[in-house]
Amino acid sequence: MKVPSMNEERGSLDSIEFAQAMDDHLSSLRYARMIQQALMPDSLLLSGILKDYFVVYLPKDIVSGDFYFAYQNGGYIIIAAGDCTGHGVPGALLSILGISFLNEILQIRVVPRANRILNQMREKVMNALNQRGDELEKKDSIDIALCVYEPFRGVLQYAGANRSLILIRDGSLKEYKPDKMPIGIAPLEEASFTNHRIEVEEGDNIYLFSDGYPDQFGWETNKKFKINKFRELLLSVSGLTMQKQKEHIEKTFLEWRGKATQIDDVIVLGFEI
């Protein structure tokens, strides 16, 4: 019978310790995921403020840099989809910061304006990350599409930081473009975000999304899905129920990705007026 050498025993102990450390790490990440998801609106809240909706939420890792947000302030409904710098733990921490700031901003009982919310959010993120425009400072930021729905007026306000909004009505698609600046990073010349006022009609479909879906590479083509193909996908499913739209959008993504590695977090949020 061979007696294990000291080096073999030490190697075995190292392997056990490593496996235990990895298990602890994964447990911590799963718990962090629970916390992150608890900060995002649940189905009860969303179904209580929206006529119908879906959320396609596909993190690249256990935790995500993409997030979605919903809030009701008096008669106003605020909906947003955000995409933070990076993914995994750094992106998740920034997403929690973004959600917290949105909740803080909307606690003040004033008439909400989509662009003002983003202006205030930018200031809070820059202050929290000590961003002053220095060359060597961290360039972390949040891209976001945010809308304020006024059901009593039939109006939807939209403001975007690098993330657009798509409206589909009667088989016709219109995309509202964002301002080409993020939430965070001290700008050379600070400008207010644009507030778009959109008159909406019953049956309109509204879509907010990150760049994770159109930027995904396909296993068979080794090419990105791309934004034009994504627009065509939304248009093709817009006549279906929101649940069927979600199923089709998820299925298309998974089939396109195939065996390829998911390169980024994915969020697509759709709702019906």
Backbone as JSON, one array per atom type, in Angstrom:
{
  "sequence": "MKVPSMNEERGSLDSIEFAQAMDDHLSSLRYARMIQQALMPDSLLLSGILKDYFVVYLPKDIVSGDFYFAYQNGGYIIIAAGDCTGHGVPGALLSILGISFLNEILQIRVVPRANRILNQMREKVMNALNQRGDELEKKDSIDIALCVYEPFRGVLQYAGANRSLILIRDGSLKEYKPDKMPIGIAPLEEASFTNHRIEVEEGDNIYLFSDGYPDQFGWETNKKFKINKFRELLLSVSGLTMQKQKEHIEKTFLEWRGKATQIDDVIVLGFEI",
  "N": [[0.84, -1.2, 0.0], [0.59, 2.13, -0.97], [1.86, 4.94, 0.7], [0.62, 8.17, 1.0], [2.56, 10.97, -0.03], [3.87, 13.92, 1.62], [3.61, 16.09, -0.05], [1.62, 15.22, -1.77], [-0.53, 14.95, 0.01], [-0.76, 17.59, 0.82], [-1.46, 18.74, -1.61], [-3.95, 17.57, -2.0], [-5.37, 18.66, 0.14], [-5.27, 21.34, -0.58], [-6.84, 21.28, -2.89], [-9.33, 20.61, -1.84], [-9.78, 22.84, -0.2], [-9.83, 24.81, -2.16], [-12.08, 24.03, -3.65], [-14.04, 24.37, -1.68], [-13.85, 27.12, -1.28], [-14.67, 28.03, -3.78], [-17.29, 27.1, -3.77], [-18.36, 28.6, -1.67], [-18.06, 31.11, -2.79], [-19.81, 30.98, -5.02], [-22.2, 30.61, -3.65], [-22.41, 33.07, -2.36], [-22.7, 34.76, -4.58], [-25.13, 33.84, -5.62], [-26.82, 34.59, -3.55], [-26.49, 37.32, -3.71], [-27.69, 37.71, -6.16], [-30.35, 37.2, -5.51], [-30.85, 39.41, -3.86], [-30.48, 41.52, -5.69], [-32.52, 40.99, -7.59], [-34.71, 41.27, -5.96], [-34.85, 43.99, -5.67], [-35.81, 44.85, -8.05], [-38.87, 45.39, -9.9], [-41.63, 43.24, -9.14], [-43.86, 40.72, -10.56], [-46.4, 41.2, -9.55], [-46.47, 43.96, -8.97], [-45.95, 45.05, -11.55], [-48.09, 44.03, -13.1], [-50.1, 45.33, -11.84], [-49.9, 48.0, -12.56], [-49.62, 48.18, -15.28], [-51.24, 47.56, -18.43], [-50.67, 45.24, -19.97], [-47.7, 43.26, -20.26], [-44.23, 42.25, -20.8], [-41.13, 40.81, -19.69], [-37.99, 40.15, -20.79], [-35.29, 38.83, -19.42], [-32.06, 38.17, -19.25], [-29.35, 37.45, -17.75], [-25.8, 37.58, -18.25], [-24.0, 36.51, -16.46], [-24.2, 35.25, -13.07], [-25.13, 37.42, -11.56], [-26.3, 40.65, -12.72], [-25.61, 43.42, -14.98], [-27.6, 44.7, -16.27], [-30.83, 46.13, -15.74], [-34.29, 46.53, -14.74], [-37.0, 48.78, -14.12], [-39.76, 50.04, -12.27], [-42.31, 52.28, -11.25], [-44.86, 53.97, -9.47], [-46.13, 57.13, -9.34], [-48.35, 59.01, -7.96], [-50.67, 59.68, -10.43], [-48.93, 58.99, -12.4], [-46.88, 56.76, -14.27], [-43.8, 55.28, -14.1], [-41.39, 53.81, -16.08], [-38.48, 51.94, -16.79], [-35.48, 50.79, -18.42], [-32.27, 49.71, -17.85], [-28.72, 49.72, -18.56], [-25.75, 48.9, -17.37], [-22.24, 49.8, -17.12], [-20.11, 47.19, -17.99], [-20.53, 43.8, -16.71], [-21.69, 41.1, -14.58], [-20.4, 41.15, -11.21], [-19.34, 43.91, -10.89], [-21.06, 45.35, -12.68], [-23.53, 44.7, -11.54], [-23.4, 45.94, -9.02], [-23.37, 48.61, -9.78], [-25.86, 48.73, -10.99], [-27.57, 48.4, -8.82], [-27.02, 50.75, -7.5], [-28.06, 52.56, -9.38], [-30.83, 51.88, -9.37], [-31.46, 52.51, -6.72], [-31.02, 55.3, -6.71], [-32.99, 56.15, -8.52], [-35.32, 55.47, -7.12], [-34.99, 57.2, -4.96], [-35.08, 59.75, -6.19], [-37.69, 59.79, -7.14], [-39.24, 59.82, -4.9], [-39.85, 62.35, -4.17], [-42.64, 64.37, -4.28], [-43.39, 65.64, -6.95], [-44.42, 66.84, -10.2], [-43.48, 64.43, -12.43], [-40.85, 64.53, -14.81], [-39.42, 63.07, -17.6], [-36.82, 63.69, -18.64], [-35.78, 65.31, -16.62], [-35.58, 63.54, -14.53], [-33.51, 61.87, -15.45], [-31.46, 63.79, -15.62], [-31.1, 64.43, -12.89], [-30.41, 61.92, -11.93], [-27.98, 61.52, -13.24], [-26.35, 63.44, -11.96], [-26.31, 62.39, -9.36], [-25.08, 59.87, -9.73], [-22.56, 60.65, -10.72], [-21.58, 62.1, -8.51], [-21.55, 60.07, -6.57], [-19.62, 58.34, -7.59], [-17.47, 59.95, -7.63], [-16.79, 61.42, -9.96], [-15.18, 63.72, -11.88], [-14.21, 64.48, -14.27], [-11.55, 63.91, -14.65], [-8.69, 62.47, -16.29], [-7.77, 59.94, -15.47], [-9.74, 58.83, -13.93], [-12.37, 56.48, -13.03], [-14.5, 55.26, -15.61], [-17.1, 54.43, -15.33], [-20.58, 54.01, -16.03], [-24.12, 54.47, -16.78], [-26.35, 53.38, -19.21], [-29.58, 54.17, -20.29], [-33.1, 53.84, -20.9], [-35.91, 55.68, -20.28], [-39.28, 56.13, -19.41], [-42.18, 58.12, -18.82], [-45.37, 57.48, -18.22], [-48.49, 58.87, -18.8], [-51.47, 58.01, -18.21], [-53.96, 59.27, -17.95], [-53.84, 61.36, -19.7], [-53.11, 60.26, -22.07], [-50.47, 60.3, -22.87], [-46.99, 59.76, -23.36], [-43.97, 60.33, -21.93], [-40.56, 60.37, -22.89], [-37.14, 59.82, -22.24], [-33.75, 59.33, -23.06], [-30.59, 57.86, -22.36], [-28.31, 57.05, -24.34], [-29.87, 54.85, -25.0], [-32.53, 53.76, -26.92], [-36.11, 54.11, -27.62], [-38.73, 52.07, -28.75], [-41.73, 52.24, -30.55], [-44.58, 50.53, -31.58], [-47.27, 50.62, -33.72], [-50.22, 49.52, -35.1], [-48.86, 47.78, -36.88], [-46.75, 49.36, -37.71], [-43.54, 50.67, -37.2], [-41.85, 52.9, -35.04], [-38.95, 54.54, -34.02], [-37.63, 56.2, -31.27], [-34.99, 58.29, -30.76], [-32.13, 58.32, -28.54], [-30.34, 60.65, -26.38], [-26.88, 61.1, -27.04], [-25.24, 60.44, -24.71], [-24.13, 59.25, -21.54], [-25.45, 58.17, -18.3], [-23.63, 59.45, -15.89], [-20.03, 59.96, -15.81], [-18.22, 62.77, -16.19], [-19.28, 65.3, -18.31], [-17.87, 67.09, -21.16], [-19.2, 69.38, -21.82], [-21.9, 70.0, -20.07], [-25.17, 69.02, -20.77], [-28.75, 69.17, -20.84], [-30.83, 66.27, -20.79], [-32.99, 65.26, -23.46], [-36.48, 65.72, -23.57], [-38.92, 63.78, -24.81], [-42.18, 64.03, -26.03], [-44.8, 61.94, -26.45], [-47.73, 61.17, -28.06], [-49.88, 58.66, -27.28], [-51.78, 55.7, -28.18], [-54.5, 53.46, -27.48], [-53.56, 50.08, -27.44], [-51.05, 50.46, -28.53], [-47.68, 49.28, -28.66], [-44.88, 49.36, -26.58], [-41.35, 49.37, -26.37], [-38.45, 48.83, -24.47], [-34.93, 48.44, -24.15], [-31.69, 46.84, -23.72], [-28.35, 46.79, -25.18], [-27.58, 44.2, -25.35], [-29.0, 42.13, -26.68], [-29.11, 42.76, -29.59], [-26.33, 42.82, -29.98], [-25.39, 40.26, -29.71], [-23.45, 37.48, -30.75], [-23.93, 35.0, -33.27], [-23.89, 31.43, -33.25], [-23.68, 29.91, -35.62], [-23.25, 31.81, -37.63], [-21.32, 33.57, -36.7], [-21.67, 36.27, -36.52], [-23.03, 39.44, -35.43], [-26.37, 39.81, -34.08], [-27.64, 42.24, -34.57], [-29.12, 45.55, -34.8], [-31.06, 46.18, -36.76], [-32.16, 43.72, -37.45], [-33.2, 43.09, -35.01], [-35.21, 45.04, -34.72], [-36.89, 44.18, -36.79], [-37.64, 41.72, -35.72], [-39.14, 42.51, -33.43], [-41.23, 43.83, -34.72], [-42.37, 41.71, -36.11], [-43.5, 40.16, -34.11], [-45.27, 41.77, -32.82], [-48.04, 41.7, -33.02], [-48.87, 39.66, -31.44], [-49.88, 38.26, -28.21], [-48.53, 39.65, -25.16], [-47.23, 37.69, -23.61], [-46.77, 35.66, -25.51], [-45.11, 37.09, -27.2], [-42.86, 37.41, -25.55], [-42.04, 34.71, -25.27], [-41.37, 34.09, -27.92], [-39.33, 35.94, -28.47], [-37.35, 35.23, -26.6], [-36.86, 32.56, -27.43], [-35.89, 32.97, -30.03], [-33.51, 34.34, -29.47], [-32.01, 32.4, -28.05], [-31.8, 30.37, -29.95], [-30.39, 31.71, -31.95], [-27.98, 32.33, -30.59], [-27.08, 29.75, -29.95], [-24.47, 27.5, -29.46], [-22.68, 29.4, -28.86], [-20.89, 31.7, -26.74], [-22.6, 33.75, -24.43], [-22.36, 37.19, -24.7], [-23.01, 39.47, -23.31], [-25.18, 41.01, -20.83], [-28.77, 40.77, -21.1], [-31.69, 42.62, -21.61], [-35.04, 43.04, -22.37], [-37.87, 44.88, -22.4], [-41.25, 45.0, -22.71], [-44.4, 46.68, -23.12], [-47.95, 47.19, -23.17], [-50.08, 49.79, -24.22]],
  "CA": [[0.0, 0.0, 0.0], [1.4, 3.34, -1.07], [1.55, 5.99, 1.66], [0.7, 9.48, 0.34], [3.64, 11.86, 0.4], [3.41, 15.19, 2.2], [3.19, 16.96, -1.15], [0.32, 14.73, -2.26], [-1.53, 15.31, 1.01], [-0.94, 19.03, 0.76], [-2.2, 19.02, -2.83], [-5.33, 17.16, -1.78], [-5.98, 19.66, 1.02], [-5.43, 22.57, -1.37], [-7.97, 21.08, -3.78], [-10.55, 20.68, -1.02], [-9.96, 24.23, 0.21], [-10.22, 25.56, -3.35], [-13.47, 23.67, -3.95], [-14.88, 25.0, -0.67], [-13.84, 28.56, -1.55], [-15.51, 28.24, -4.96], [-18.68, 26.88, -3.36], [-18.74, 29.78, -0.88], [-18.16, 32.24, -3.73], [-21.04, 30.82, -5.78], [-23.32, 30.84, -2.72], [-22.5, 34.52, -2.17], [-23.23, 35.34, -5.81], [-26.56, 33.5, -5.71], [-27.52, 35.42, -2.58], [-26.46, 38.66, -4.28], [-28.71, 37.72, -7.22], [-31.65, 37.33, -4.85], [-30.99, 40.8, -3.41], [-30.65, 42.36, -6.87], [-33.83, 40.77, -8.17], [-35.72, 41.79, -5.03], [-34.93, 45.43, -5.86], [-36.52, 45.12, -9.29], [-40.32, 45.19, -9.71], [-42.12, 41.88, -9.35], [-45.0, 40.61, -11.47], [-47.58, 41.79, -8.91], [-46.41, 45.42, -9.19], [-46.06, 45.37, -12.97], [-49.45, 43.75, -13.57], [-51.01, 46.28, -11.2], [-49.8, 49.34, -13.13], [-49.59, 48.1, -16.74], [-52.31, 46.77, -19.04], [-50.02, 43.95, -20.22], [-46.26, 43.49, -20.35], [-43.33, 41.11, -20.64], [-39.74, 41.13, -19.41], [-36.97, 39.16, -21.12], [-34.15, 39.2, -18.57], [-31.1, 37.08, -19.42], [-28.0, 37.86, -17.33], [-24.65, 36.81, -18.76], [-23.45, 35.81, -15.3], [-25.19, 35.03, -12.03], [-25.72, 38.74, -11.34], [-26.4, 41.34, -14.01], [-25.48, 44.86, -15.07], [-28.86, 45.21, -16.8], [-31.91, 46.14, -14.76], [-35.52, 47.19, -15.13], [-37.49, 49.6, -13.02], [-41.13, 50.53, -12.39], [-42.71, 53.08, -10.08], [-46.07, 54.76, -9.69], [-46.09, 58.38, -8.58], [-49.66, 59.61, -8.23], [-51.24, 59.1, -11.64], [-47.85, 58.79, -13.37], [-46.21, 55.46, -14.23], [-42.43, 55.41, -14.59], [-40.83, 52.53, -16.51], [-37.13, 52.13, -17.32], [-34.58, 49.65, -18.61], [-30.92, 50.24, -17.77], [-27.58, 48.89, -18.96], [-24.59, 49.47, -16.68], [-20.92, 49.44, -17.6], [-19.69, 45.85, -17.58], [-21.54, 42.83, -16.29], [-21.23, 40.43, -13.37], [-20.45, 41.88, -9.94], [-19.25, 45.37, -11.04], [-22.28, 45.85, -13.29], [-24.63, 44.54, -10.59], [-23.28, 46.98, -8.0], [-23.79, 49.88, -10.39], [-27.31, 48.66, -11.22], [-28.22, 48.63, -7.52], [-26.88, 52.19, -7.28], [-29.02, 53.23, -10.26], [-32.18, 51.65, -8.86], [-31.6, 53.28, -5.48], [-31.13, 56.71, -7.03], [-34.3, 56.38, -9.13], [-36.3, 55.47, -6.03], [-34.8, 58.42, -4.16], [-35.54, 60.89, -6.97], [-39.14, 59.74, -7.33], [-39.92, 60.0, -3.62], [-40.3, 63.75, -4.09], [-43.94, 64.43, -4.93], [-43.54, 66.71, -7.94], [-44.8, 66.28, -11.5], [-42.25, 63.85, -12.99], [-40.46, 64.75, -16.2], [-38.44, 62.02, -17.9], [-35.46, 64.21, -18.77], [-35.32, 65.81, -15.31], [-35.19, 62.35, -13.74], [-32.17, 61.47, -15.91], [-30.51, 64.84, -15.21], [-30.82, 64.25, -11.46], [-29.72, 60.63, -11.78], [-26.59, 61.72, -13.67], [-25.63, 64.14, -10.9], [-26.12, 61.48, -8.22], [-24.08, 58.86, -10.1], [-21.25, 61.31, -10.79], [-21.14, 62.4, -7.15], [-21.27, 58.81, -5.86], [-18.4, 57.75, -8.13], [-16.44, 61.0, -7.6], [-16.39, 61.72, -11.33], [-14.98, 65.16, -12.07], [-13.65, 64.72, -15.6], [-10.12, 63.61, -14.7], [-8.34, 61.47, -17.29], [-7.51, 58.63, -14.89], [-10.84, 58.35, -13.1], [-13.18, 55.39, -13.57], [-15.48, 55.72, -16.6], [-18.34, 53.68, -15.16], [-21.77, 54.8, -16.35], [-25.35, 53.73, -17.02], [-27.2, 53.73, -20.35], [-30.94, 53.9, -19.82], [-34.29, 54.4, -21.54], [-36.89, 55.9, -19.21], [-40.49, 56.81, -19.86], [-43.21, 58.49, -17.84], [-46.66, 57.3, -18.88], [-49.6, 59.62, -18.21], [-52.67, 57.39, -18.79], [-55.1, 60.2, -17.93], [-53.69, 62.28, -20.84], [-52.73, 59.53, -23.27], [-49.15, 60.83, -23.24], [-45.81, 59.06, -22.86], [-42.71, 61.06, -22.01], [-39.39, 59.48, -23.0], [-35.78, 60.38, -22.29], [-32.81, 58.22, -23.18], [-29.14, 58.02, -22.3], [-27.74, 56.03, -25.24], [-30.8, 53.73, -25.24], [-33.71, 54.27, -27.61], [-37.44, 53.55, -27.34], [-39.45, 51.68, -29.96], [-43.19, 52.2, -30.48], [-45.2, 49.87, -32.72], [-48.71, 50.88, -33.78], [-50.87, 49.02, -36.31], [-47.88, 47.2, -37.8], [-45.76, 50.36, -38.11], [-42.55, 50.87, -36.13], [-41.16, 54.18, -34.93], [-37.91, 54.52, -32.98], [-37.26, 57.5, -30.71], [-33.55, 58.22, -30.51], [-31.68, 58.86, -27.26], [-29.18, 61.55, -26.39], [-25.65, 60.33, -27.07], [-24.46, 60.65, -23.5], [-24.57, 58.29, -20.52], [-25.65, 58.62, -16.92], [-22.3, 59.33, -15.3], [-18.88, 60.48, -16.54], [-18.35, 64.23, -16.3], [-19.24, 65.7, -19.72], [-17.09, 68.28, -21.48], [-20.17, 70.47, -21.69], [-23.09, 69.32, -19.58], [-26.43, 69.44, -21.4], [-29.91, 68.45, -20.35], [-31.4, 65.24, -21.64], [-34.16, 65.69, -24.22], [-37.76, 65.14, -23.16], [-39.81, 63.54, -25.94], [-43.59, 63.89, -25.65], [-45.4, 61.05, -27.45], [-49.15, 60.89, -27.88], [-50.05, 57.22, -27.49], [-53.14, 55.22, -28.39], [-54.75, 52.13, -26.94], [-53.04, 49.02, -28.3], [-49.64, 50.69, -28.86], [-46.68, 48.49, -27.95], [-43.68, 50.12, -26.26], [-40.23, 48.47, -26.06], [-37.19, 49.36, -23.95], [-34.0, 47.3, -24.25], [-30.25, 47.1, -23.69], [-27.71, 46.4, -26.44], [-27.13, 42.82, -25.26], [-29.65, 41.28, -27.68], [-28.58, 42.97, -30.95], [-24.87, 42.63, -30.05], [-25.03, 38.86, -29.51], [-22.95, 36.73, -31.9], [-24.57, 33.72, -33.53], [-22.97, 30.28, -33.33], [-23.5, 29.47, -37.01], [-22.8, 32.89, -38.51], [-20.26, 34.35, -36.05], [-21.99, 37.67, -36.72], [-23.99, 39.97, -34.46], [-27.78, 39.82, -34.46], [-27.75, 43.6, -35.09], [-30.32, 46.3, -34.41], [-32.1, 46.11, -37.79], [-32.81, 42.42, -37.3], [-33.96, 43.17, -33.76], [-36.42, 45.8, -35.04], [-37.74, 43.29, -37.57], [-38.18, 40.72, -34.8], [-40.21, 43.14, -32.65], [-42.35, 44.09, -35.62], [-43.0, 40.44, -36.49], [-44.24, 39.56, -32.99], [-46.05, 42.81, -32.14], [-49.47, 41.39, -33.04], [-49.13, 38.56, -30.5], [-50.0, 38.66, -26.81], [-47.23, 39.94, -24.56], [-46.61, 36.43, -23.19], [-46.28, 35.0, -26.72], [-43.96, 37.87, -27.66], [-41.73, 37.04, -24.71], [-41.6, 33.36, -25.62], [-40.75, 34.12, -29.25], [-38.09, 36.71, -28.39], [-36.38, 34.38, -25.89], [-36.53, 31.41, -28.28], [-35.07, 33.46, -31.13], [-32.18, 34.64, -28.94], [-31.31, 31.16, -27.7], [-31.48, 29.68, -31.2], [-29.33, 32.49, -32.61], [-26.74, 32.15, -29.84], [-26.63, 28.37, -30.07], [-23.4, 27.11, -28.54], [-21.79, 30.55, -28.65], [-20.92, 32.32, -25.42], [-23.35, 35.0, -24.31], [-21.31, 38.2, -24.51], [-23.45, 40.58, -22.46], [-26.51, 40.86, -20.24], [-29.86, 41.1, -22.02], [-32.99, 43.03, -21.07], [-36.03, 43.58, -23.3], [-39.1, 45.11, -21.65], [-42.33, 45.47, -23.57], [-45.69, 46.83, -22.47], [-49.03, 47.65, -24.04], [-50.86, 50.95, -23.77]],
  "C": [[0.88, 1.25, 0.0], [0.93, 4.37, -0.06], [1.68, 7.34, 0.96], [1.84, 10.32, 0.89], [3.04, 13.13, 0.98], [2.92, 16.13, 1.11], [1.83, 16.56, -1.69], [-0.8, 15.1, -1.29], [-1.84, 16.8, 0.96], [-1.76, 19.42, -0.47], [-3.66, 18.67, -2.69], [-6.06, 18.18, -0.91], [-6.23, 20.96, 0.27], [-6.64, 22.45, -2.29], [-9.29, 21.19, -3.04], [-10.85, 22.12, -0.62], [-10.41, 25.1, -0.97], [-11.68, 25.3, -3.69], [-14.43, 24.32, -2.96], [-14.99, 26.5, -0.91], [-14.73, 28.88, -2.74], [-16.99, 28.09, -4.61], [-19.2, 28.07, -2.56], [-18.95, 30.99, -1.79], [-19.46, 32.18, -4.51], [-22.26, 31.05, -4.9], [-23.52, 32.33, -2.49], [-23.1, 35.2, -3.39], [-24.72, 35.05, -5.97], [-27.38, 34.34, -4.73], [-27.58, 36.86, -3.08], [-27.51, 38.78, -5.39], [-30.1, 37.88, -6.61], [-31.9, 38.76, -4.41], [-31.25, 41.71, -4.61], [-32.05, 42.22, -7.46], [-34.95, 41.29, -7.27], [-35.89, 43.3, -5.18], [-35.67, 45.81, -7.14], [-38.0, 44.78, -9.13], [-40.74, 43.75, -9.99], [-43.37, 41.9, -10.23], [-46.26, 41.24, -10.88], [-47.62, 43.3, -9.14], [-46.65, 45.76, -10.66], [-47.48, 45.13, -13.5], [-50.47, 44.7, -12.97], [-51.0, 47.65, -11.84], [-49.81, 49.35, -14.66], [-50.72, 47.22, -17.25], [-51.82, 45.35, -19.32], [-48.55, 44.23, -20.5], [-45.52, 42.17, -20.47], [-41.94, 41.65, -20.31], [-38.88, 39.94, -19.83], [-35.7, 39.6, -20.41], [-33.18, 38.02, -18.55], [-29.7, 37.55, -19.02], [-26.92, 36.98, -17.95], [-24.07, 35.94, -17.66], [-24.56, 35.65, -14.26], [-25.9, 36.33, -11.66], [-25.54, 39.56, -12.62], [-26.14, 42.84, -13.89], [-26.69, 45.51, -15.71], [-29.92, 45.17, -15.7], [-33.15, 46.77, -15.37], [-36.16, 47.78, -13.89], [-38.93, 50.02, -13.31], [-41.53, 51.23, -11.1], [-43.98, 53.83, -10.43], [-46.06, 55.95, -8.75], [-47.38, 59.14, -8.87], [-50.28, 58.92, -9.43], [-50.2, 58.8, -12.7], [-47.2, 57.42, -13.16], [-44.83, 55.61, -14.86], [-41.88, 54.02, -14.87], [-39.46, 52.79, -17.11], [-36.43, 50.8, -17.5], [-33.17, 50.21, -18.7], [-29.86, 49.22, -18.11], [-26.32, 49.53, -18.39], [-23.28, 49.01, -17.32], [-20.54, 48.06, -17.08], [-20.86, 44.95, -17.26], [-20.99, 42.13, -15.05], [-21.31, 41.34, -12.16], [-20.32, 43.4, -10.12], [-20.52, 45.98, -11.63], [-23.46, 45.79, -12.33], [-24.6, 45.62, -9.52], [-23.75, 48.33, -8.55], [-25.3, 49.89, -10.64], [-28.08, 48.92, -9.93], [-28.15, 50.12, -7.17], [-27.91, 52.95, -8.11], [-30.45, 53.08, -9.78], [-32.44, 52.48, -7.61], [-31.79, 54.76, -5.76], [-32.49, 57.03, -7.67], [-35.39, 56.41, -8.05], [-36.21, 56.74, -5.2], [-35.35, 59.64, -4.89], [-37.06, 60.95, -7.01], [-39.93, 59.82, -6.03], [-40.47, 61.41, -3.47], [-41.57, 63.9, -4.92], [-44.07, 65.68, -5.8], [-43.95, 66.04, -9.25], [-43.53, 65.73, -12.17], [-42.07, 64.19, -14.46], [-39.3, 63.8, -16.5], [-37.01, 62.56, -17.96], [-34.91, 64.74, -17.45], [-34.87, 64.64, -14.43], [-33.78, 61.91, -14.14], [-31.11, 62.51, -15.54], [-30.11, 64.66, -13.74], [-30.05, 62.95, -11.2], [-28.25, 60.76, -12.16], [-25.78, 62.41, -12.58], [-25.33, 63.21, -9.72], [-25.07, 60.43, -8.52], [-22.68, 59.48, -10.13], [-20.71, 61.63, -9.4], [-20.76, 61.13, -6.39], [-19.95, 58.2, -6.31], [-17.24, 58.75, -8.19], [-15.9, 61.31, -9.0], [-16.36, 63.23, -11.55], [-14.38, 65.49, -13.42], [-12.17, 64.47, -15.69], [-9.85, 62.45, -15.66], [-8.28, 60.06, -16.69], [-8.66, 58.08, -14.06], [-11.62, 57.24, -13.81], [-14.27, 55.96, -14.49], [-16.8, 54.94, -16.51], [-19.55, 54.58, -15.41], [-22.96, 53.87, -16.58], [-26.01, 54.28, -18.29], [-28.62, 53.34, -19.96], [-31.98, 54.53, -20.75], [-35.35, 54.49, -20.46], [-38.1, 56.61, -19.78], [-41.44, 57.05, -18.69], [-44.54, 58.44, -18.58], [-47.74, 58.03, -18.1], [-50.9, 59.08, -18.8], [-53.88, 58.32, -18.86], [-55.02, 61.22, -19.07], [-53.42, 61.54, -22.15], [-51.39, 60.0, -23.8], [-48.06, 59.97, -22.6], [-44.61, 59.98, -23.03], [-41.58, 60.03, -22.12], [-38.11, 60.31, -23.0], [-34.81, 59.21, -22.29], [-31.37, 58.64, -23.09], [-28.55, 56.84, -23.07], [-28.65, 54.83, -25.5], [-32.11, 54.29, -25.79], [-35.0, 53.61, -27.12], [-38.1, 53.24, -28.67], [-40.94, 51.62, -29.67], [-43.7, 51.52, -31.75], [-46.71, 50.07, -32.63], [-49.24, 50.4, -35.14], [-49.85, 48.53, -37.35], [-46.82, 48.16, -38.3], [-44.84, 50.67, -36.93], [-41.94, 52.27, -36.2], [-40.18, 54.12, -33.77], [-37.58, 55.95, -32.57], [-35.82, 57.41, -30.23], [-33.16, 58.86, -29.18], [-30.66, 59.98, -27.47], [-27.92, 60.7, -26.3], [-24.75, 60.71, -25.9], [-25.01, 59.72, -22.42], [-24.98, 58.97, -19.23], [-24.33, 58.37, -16.21], [-21.26, 59.85, -16.27], [-19.07, 61.98, -16.79], [-18.25, 64.66, -17.77], [-18.38, 66.93, -19.93], [-17.97, 69.52, -21.35], [-21.51, 69.84, -21.31], [-24.35, 69.9, -20.21], [-27.56, 68.6, -20.83], [-30.3, 67.36, -21.33], [-32.68, 65.77, -22.29], [-35.41, 64.98, -23.7], [-38.67, 65.02, -24.38], [-41.23, 63.36, -25.41], [-44.3, 63.13, -26.77], [-46.87, 60.85, -27.12], [-49.39, 59.43, -28.25], [-51.53, 56.87, -27.61], [-53.29, 53.82, -27.8], [-54.29, 51.07, -27.95], [-51.62, 49.24, -28.75], [-48.75, 49.77, -28.03], [-45.4, 49.32, -27.8], [-42.57, 49.14, -25.85], [-39.01, 49.26, -25.6], [-36.21, 48.19, -23.89], [-32.55, 47.77, -24.12], [-29.65, 46.66, -25.02], [-27.27, 44.94, -26.44], [-27.72, 41.91, -26.32], [-29.06, 41.52, -29.08], [-27.08, 42.73, -31.08], [-24.44, 41.17, -29.93], [-24.58, 38.2, -30.82], [-23.68, 35.4, -32.03], [-23.54, 32.62, -33.7], [-22.68, 29.9, -34.78], [-22.91, 30.56, -37.9], [-21.56, 33.62, -38.01], [-20.42, 35.84, -36.34], [-22.99, 38.13, -35.67], [-25.41, 39.89, -35.0], [-28.13, 41.14, -35.13], [-29.13, 44.22, -34.86], [-31.42, 46.22, -35.47], [-32.87, 44.8, -37.7], [-33.66, 42.39, -36.03], [-35.26, 43.95, -33.98], [-37.41, 44.92, -35.81], [-38.39, 42.22, -36.69], [-39.34, 41.31, -33.99], [-41.44, 43.37, -33.51], [-43.1, 42.81, -35.94], [-43.83, 39.84, -35.37], [-45.24, 40.53, -32.36], [-47.55, 42.54, -32.12], [-49.86, 40.29, -32.08], [-49.4, 39.12, -29.11], [-48.61, 38.91, -26.25], [-46.51, 38.66, -24.13], [-46.04, 35.7, -24.39], [-45.08, 35.75, -27.29], [-42.71, 37.49, -26.87], [-41.17, 35.69, -25.11], [-40.86, 33.36, -26.95], [-39.4, 34.85, -29.21], [-37.0, 35.9, -27.68], [-35.91, 33.23, -26.76], [-35.6, 31.82, -29.42], [-33.65, 33.74, -30.66], [-31.39, 33.37, -28.7], [-30.93, 30.37, -28.96], [-30.36, 30.39, -31.95], [-27.99, 32.27, -31.91], [-26.19, 30.74, -30.0], [-25.6, 28.02, -29.02], [-22.43, 28.25, -28.26], [-21.94, 31.08, -27.23], [-21.77, 33.58, -25.44], [-22.37, 36.1, -23.94], [-21.72, 39.32, -23.57], [-24.8, 40.23, -21.84], [-27.56, 41.31, -21.26], [-31.1, 41.5, -21.22], [-33.84, 43.55, -22.24], [-37.33, 43.68, -22.5], [-40.13, 45.68, -22.61], [-43.6, 45.65, -22.78], [-46.69, 47.45, -23.45], [-49.77, 48.81, -23.41], [-52.34, 50.56, -23.69]]
}
